[in-house]
C-alpha cells in the first residue's frame, strides 16, 4: 500500500524574555503554533461497529491525539450531526471540522469527484490509493478545494458493493426485469445505467421493508451494510459482483487550514494510518460476514459472477456518456492503472 510522501515537520524556536507572559513569541507564521490546543469535531454516518468507525475514525483520533501536538478529536458517529448532504455544508461553514463521506455525496459540491464511485473504476483498494496519491488524485484534490473550500485529506475503500436479489446475478443480462434499489445520488444512478440495471430509489432506512414487501426486487451495498440491515433475511442470493468500491474521503473544513504545520502533519499521518489499516480491517469483517451467511444458509452466496462482462460493459458506457471534467477524471483513473 503506497502512502503519501514524507511529511514536513515544522520546527520553531522562539526566544522570550523571562517575564514575558501572554504576548510571548509575537506572530506565528505556522498558522496556530504547535502549542495551541485545538479540539476537532469528526463526524460520519456509520455505526461504531463498522470498519469506517472502528478502523477509520477511531484510528484518526488515536493517532492524532497520540502525536502530542495539542489535538483533541471528538467523534460523532451514526449521523449525529446530520445526514451526508447536511454535513458537507457544515464542513464548509466550519461547524464540523473533519468528516468521512462517500465520493458520490461530495459530488454535490464538485461533480467530478463522484467519478471515484464509478462502477469498476478501481479493481481494489490499492488502485484507489495509487490514484489518490498520484498526479491525478492531486489535481482532483486541488480542484475540489478550489470549488468547495474543503480539503481532501485522504481516501480509502471500505469494501466493494455487491448485488442481492431473489435470483442469482451472474452476468449483465440477469439484471433484466429486476427493480434494483440504488442510492439516489447522480453517480450511483449512472452506475445503474452502465451496469444495465433498472434503478429504483428507496431510502436506506426503508430498504429492508421495501425488499420484504416487494417494492423492489434487489439492491446493492457493501457486505457490512447488507449485514447491518439483516438483508439476508429478505433476499435469497448475494452475488459477489464487486461492482464498485465503497469509497470514503476524509475531508477537513476551515479550521484545518488554521492549524500549525505540526498539527496538519499529525492529522495527515493519522489519516494515512487509517488508509493503510482499512483493507485488512474490511477483509476481516467481510470474511466473518460471509462465513456466517454460508453457515446459516438463509441466503446463497454466489461467487461465480462474470465481473469481466460487467466491467467491460460499464467502461464502454462511461467513456461514451461521461463528459467534460468528469470524463477527464475517469480517464485519469483508468490511465493510473496501466
Secondary structure, DSSP 8 states (H G I E B T S, - for coil): -----------------TT--TTTT---TTSS-TT--EEEEEE-SS-TTSHIIIIIIHHHHHHHHHT-SSEEEEEE-TTTT--HHHHHHHHHHTS-SEEEE-HHHHTTT-GGGGGGGSTTS-SSHHHHHHHHTSHHHHHHHHHHHHHHS-EEEEEEEEEEEEEEESS---SGGGGTT-EEE--SSHHHHHHHHHHT-EEE---GGGHHHHHHTTSSSEEEEEHHHHHHTTGGGT-SEEEEEEEEEEEEEEEE-HHHHTS-HHHHHHHHHHHHHHHHHHHHHHHHHHHHHHHHHHHH-SSEEE----HHHHHHHHHHHHHHH--HHHHHHHHHHHHTT-
